[in-house]
């Protein structure tokens, strides 16, 4: 039995891949088709990272203040 040929004789492999993608019915990737959803994800990510950075900064300031508040006595 002969092997099945997937790639047709074309000038380049990219043309063949392009024709396969066109036949599948998909135009672009998911992120390109749903730009609004991706934008919301990015905004939420930036807000969450900002809140985490703020909490970490406050904790660092509290530790620094606690460290400086220790009284030391010299004999």
N, C-alpha and C positions, 0 to 999 in steps of 0.2 A: 504494500500500500504506500502510496506516495505521501510525503509530508505536506502539510497544509502551509501555504505561503501567506503570511500575514501582511507583509510590506509589499506594496505594489512597486513596480519599476517607475521611479520618479527621479527628478534631477537631484533632490536632496531629501534627507530623512525628515527635516522639519516640515516640508510640504506634506508629507504623508501623515505626520502627527497632527498637523493643522486640520487636515481633512477628517481625521478620526474624531477630533474634538467637535468639529462642525456637525458631524453626523450624530453625535451623542445628544445634541440639543442644549448643551450648557453654553452659555455665553459669559465668559469671565468666571471668576471664582466667587465663593460665598461672600467674602468681605467686600468685593466690588459690587455685588448685587444688593447688599444690605448695609449701606454706608451709615445710615442713621443709627442702627443698632451698634455698630462698631464705635461710633462717636460716643454713644452713651456708655459703653464699656470703658472707653478711655477716660472719660470724665469721672466716672465712679472710681476707677483705679487711682487717678490723681488725687481725688478727695480722700480716699482711704489711706494712701501713702502720706498725705499731708497730716492727717489726724494721728497716725502712728508716729510720725516725726515730732509732732507737737507734744505728744505724751512722753516720748523718749527724752525730749529736751527738758520738759518740766521735771522729770525724774532725775535727770542729771543735775539740774539746778538745785533740787532738794538735797541730793547727796552731797553736793559741793557745800551748801549752806550748813548741813549737819556736820560735815568734816571741819569747817572753820569755826563752829560754835564750841568745840571742845576747849575747856580751860586747862591750861598747863601751869603748873607751879614749879618754880625753881627753888631748890633748897640751898 
